[in-house]
Amino acid sequence: MVSGLRVLLLVSALFPAVASGSSLDALREELLFRLNQEREEAGAPPLRLIPALTHAAQQHAVVVSFRRSERPEPGGTEAMVERLRQVGYVAYTWDESLVVSWGDARQIVQEWRSGDRRSNGMSPHFRDVGIGISEYRGVPLYTFLFGWHRGDVFARETAALRDLERVRAEMLARVNAARKSAGLPPLLRNLDLDRASQAHAQDLLTRAYYKHVSPEGATPVTRARAAGYPSDLVSENLHERTASVEQIVEDWLRSPLHRRNILDPGAQELGIGLALAPGYGLDAKDYRVVWVQSFGRRAGAVALAP
C-alpha cells in the first residue's frame, strides 16, 4: 500500500508551506475551495467536505495507486458501494472523478473540469464530497467522491409535510372533496381523534411496526377512547409512504377497504396523524413516513356502508 509518508513527500514538493502535520487536510480544504468556486460560477450550491466520504475516497485512491493500472478495479461500482456502506454514508447517488496531476489546487480542479466531462460533480444535487490523495506511478493522484446523501433527499421530499396543521387541513379538504363527489356530507375535524391518530402514527414509527392493533392490544377504538373521544364507532386507515397529501389520499381511494372508510355515509368526524422519521440513519426505518386517519361516528349515526 502507499504510505502516508510517501504521499506527504509528494504533497510537500507541491505545497511546501503546508508540508507538516495537517498538510493533507490543508490540501483537501484548498481543493474544496476551488471546487466550490467552480460550482458557484455554475449556480450550484457549495459542497461539504465529509470525513466518511473522504475515507472512502482515500481507500479507492490507495487501491488505484497499488494496482498501478488505468483500468477500473474489478467490481468497481460494487466495491465503492461497499466502501460507502462500511463508512456509514447512505448515498442516494454518488459519482467519482480521478485526476493525476503535478499542478496546484487550482490547476487540479481545472484539469478535472476539462478532462472528465462525464462527471456529475457539478450537479446541484450533490452536496457532499470526499477527497482522496495518493500517487499514481510517481505522480500525485486525487479522487473526488461526490455524494447525495439519502437524508438530504428525504429532507427535501418531506419538507412540505413538516407543518402538521397544514397537512391536516389539506387532507380534510381532499377527503371532503371525495365525499362531496360521492354525494356525502363533509367530515368535521376532531381534536380527540387527531390526538389518537398522532399517537398511533408515532408509535408505529418509534417501535417499527405497522398494524391497527398495537403489541399491547390497543385498537382504533381504545386509542380514541383514551384520547377522550366519546364513541366506540371508530375506524382507521394506515399508510406508509413518502408522498404528498394528494398522493396519499389517492392511494387510499384506490384501495377498496380504505375507500370504504373515507366514503362511509355514517362517518362524521376525522382525526389525522403523521409521523416522520429523522432521516440520515443507516437503516430503512430511519426514512419512514407513517400516516393515520381515524374516522368517528357518534351513536345513532348511519351504519357503515356495505
MILUMFI-350684 format. One record per residue (C-alpha): x, y negated, z. Coordinates in steps of 0.05 Angstrom, whole numbers, padded with zeros to 5 digits, always signed. Each point is the difference from the previous one (the first is absolute). Layout:
XYZ/...
***
This chain:
+00000+00000+00000/+00020-00073-00008/+00026-00028+00064/-00023-00066+00029/+00073-00023+00000/+00006+00013-00074/-00062-00042-00015/+00025-00053+00049/+00066-00005-00037/-00037-00011-00066/-00045-00052+00032/+00059-00036+00032/+00033-00006-00068/-00063-00034-00025/-00020-00039+00062/+00061-00013+00044/-00039-00048+00043/-00046+00055+00024/+00050+00058+00002/-00007+00016+00074/-00053+00028+00045/-00067-00011-00033/+00027-00012-00070/-00047+00049-00034/-00060-00030+00035/+00023-00070-00020/+00006+00023-00072/-00070+00030+00002/-00027-00066+00027/+00034-00037-00057/-00028+00049-00051/-00069-00008+00031/+00006-00075-00006/+00017+00006-00074/-00056+00049-00013/-00050-00046+00033/+00025-00059-00041/-00017+00040-00063/-00068+00019+00028/-00016-00071+00020/+00014-00024-00071/-00046+00054-00026/-00056-00017+00050/+00008+00064+00040/-00001+00001+00077/+00067+00010+00036/+00026+00068+00018/+00015+00024+00071/+00063+00039+00013/-00025+00062+00035/+00048+00044+00041/-00037+00065-00018/+00004-00016-00075/+00072-00020+00007/+00015+00067+00033/-00033+00037-00058/+00035-00044-00051/+00067+00011+00033/-00011+00076+00000/-00012-00002-00075/+00059-00046-00012/+00045+00050+00035/-00029+00058-00040/+00013-00036-00066/+00071-00016+00022/+00014+00071+00022/-00028+00031-00064/+00040-00046-00046/-00053+00009-00053/-00044-00050-00037/-00054+00052-00007/-00057-00002+00050/+00007+00047+00059/-00039+00066-00005/-00071-00012+00024/+00014-00074+00004/-00072-00024+00013/-00014+00056+00049/+00066-00013+00035/-00017-00074+00010/-00070+00016+00024/+00032+00046+00052/+00049-00054+00021/-00057-00049+00010/-00037+00052+00041/+00060+00013+00043/+00011-00074+00015/-00074-00011+00015/-00017-00047-00057/-00070+00017-00028/+00005-00027-00071/-00062-00013-00041/+00050-00006-00057/+00074-00013-00008/+00053-00014-00053/+00075+00000-00002/+00055-00033-00040/+00075+00014+00000/+00054-00051-00018/+00075+00014-00007/+00038-00065+00000/+00061-00038+00024/-00041-00064+00001/-00021-00042+00059/-00071+00002+00027/-00026-00049-00051/+00031+00038-00058/-00024+00067+00027/-00072-00024+00001/+00007-00030-00069/+00027+00065-00026/-00058+00036+00032/-00050-00047-00034/+00033+00006-00068/+00020+00074+00002/-00061+00034+00030/-00061-00025-00037/-00040+00060+00021/+00005-00018+00074/-00064-00022+00035/+00041-00036+00052/-00030-00067-00021/-00070+00025+00011/-00039-00044+00049/-00027+00064+00032/+00068+00018+00028/+00014-00033+00067/+00057+00042+00027/+00070+00017-00023/+00057+00043+00024/+00071-00010-00026/+00052+00055-00002/+00073-00015-00012/+00052+00051-00021/+00047+00010-00059/-00002+00035-00067/+00067+00021-00029/+00035-00055+00038/-00050-00056-00017/-00050-00027+00051/-00069+00032-00006/-00065-00032+00023/-00067+00034+00006/-00062-00043+00007/-00059+00040+00027/-00065-00039-00006/-00061+00022+00041/-00073-00016+00007/-00020+00027+00068/-00067+00035+00006/-00014-00044+00060/+00004-00063-00043/-00048+00031-00050/-00047+00021+00056/+00002-00070+00030/-00017-00030-00067/-00056+00049-00014/-00032-00010+00069/+00010-00076+00005/-00073-00013-00017/-00022+00049+00054/+00035-00034+00059/-00060-00046+00013/-00049+00049+00030/-00057-00049+00005/+00005-00016-00074/+00003+00074-00016/-00062+00013+00041/-00038-00057-00033/+00018+00023-00069/-00017+00073+00014/-00068-00019+00029/-00014-00042-00062/+00018+00056-00047/-00039+00052+00039/-00061-00045-00001/+00008-00013-00074/-00003+00075-00012/-00061+00005+00045/-00035-00057-00036/+00012+00034-00067/-00034+00062+00030/-00059-00041+00025/+00020+00006+00073/+00003-00053+00055/+00068-00028+00021/+00039+00024+00060/+00017-00046+00057/+00069+00000+00031/+00003+00027+00070/+00058-00016+00047/-00009+00063+00042/+00005+00043-00063/+00061-00042-00021/+00034+00018+00065/-00017+00074-00007/+00024+00001-00073/+00065-00037+00016/+00016+00044+00059/-00009+00063-00042/+00040-00028-00058/+00057-00017+00047/-00004+00069+00033/+00002+00035-00068/+00062-00041-00017/+00036+00006+00066/-00011+00074+00010/+00006+00018-00073/-00064+00039-00011/-00059-00011-00047/-00067+00025+00027/-00067-00026+00023/+00008+00037+00066/+00060-00017+00044/+00045+00054+00032/-00039-00013+00064/-00067+00010-00034/-00022-00073-00008/-00050-00009-00057/-00025-00062-00037/-00060-00001+00047/+00040+00006+00065/+00050-00052-00024/-00056-00048-00017/-00034+00011+00067/+00066-00011+00036/+00008-00066-00037/-00069-00022+00023/-00044+00018-00060/-00069+00019+00027/-00018+00055-00049/+00017+00073-00014/-00014-00010-00075/+00070-00014-00027/+00035+00026-00062/+00071-00012-00023/+00042-00006-00063/+00076+00009+00000/+00052-00015-00053/+00075+00000-00003/+00029-00040-00057/+00042-00062-00014/-00049-00039-00042/-00045-00061-00003/-00067-00004+00035/-00033+00004-00069/+00036+00064-00017/-00016+00032+00067/-00075-00015-00006/+00001+00027-00072/+00034+00064+00025/-00054+00010+00052/-00056-00014-00050/+00028+00053-00047/-00002+00052+00057/-00070+00028+00010/+00006+00008+00076/+00031-00069+00011/-00049-00032-00048/-00057+00031+00039/+00023-00037+00063/+00007-00067-00037/-00068+00006-00033/-00036+00029+00061/-00069-00035+00001/-00002+00005+00075/+00069-00031+00013/-00005-00069+00031/+00069-00019+00025/+00072+00010-00020/+00067+00001+00036/+00067+00000-00035/+00069+00021+00022/+00067-00004-00035/+00067+00022+00026/+00066-00013-00036/+00065+00036+00014/+00061-00045+00008/+00038+00025-00060/+00077+00005-00004/+00001+00068+00033/+00028+00066-00025/-00064+00040+00000/-00063-00003-00043/-00041-00016+00063/+00037-00067+00004/-00037-00022-00063/-00072+00021+00016/-00061-00044-00008/-00062+00026+00035/-00071-00027-00011/-00062+00015+00042/-00073-00020-00010/-00052+00012+00054/-00073-00004-00019/-00051-00011+00055/-00075+00012+00002/-00044-00022+00057/-00053+00047+00028/-00061+00002-00045/+00038-00017-00064/-00013+00036-00064/+00031+00069-00003/+00065+00013-00037/-00011+00006-00075/-00003+00072-00026/
***
